[in-house]
Amino acid sequence: MSPKTESVELDRATAAALKERAAERGVSVSQLVAELVPLAAGDAAIAELDRRWAAIERGEETVPHADVERWLKTWGTAEFRPWNNR
């Protein structure tokens, strides 16, 4: 059974940008948007980002550069996984 789909109207520039970004990452536009939606969540998500940023500025909750670099090199490849699923 295939998932139900729905169309959303976008201006051409936004649609082109989404298609280009999806192609760069080797995913569909639907997959790209699905990954972006949680980032645009609500006040709770923004509050959590603010909390994490404050911890980073205090020198807490940091990630070694090598780990980030290794993860970034997976972008656009079959090995890519979201940060929390790496």
Secondary structure as UniProt FT lines:
FT   HELIX           12..25
FT   HELIX           29..36
FT   HELIX           37..40
FT   HELIX           43..57
FT   TURN            58..59
FT   HELIX           65..72
FT   TURN            73..76
FT   TURN            78..79
FT   HELIX           83..85
//
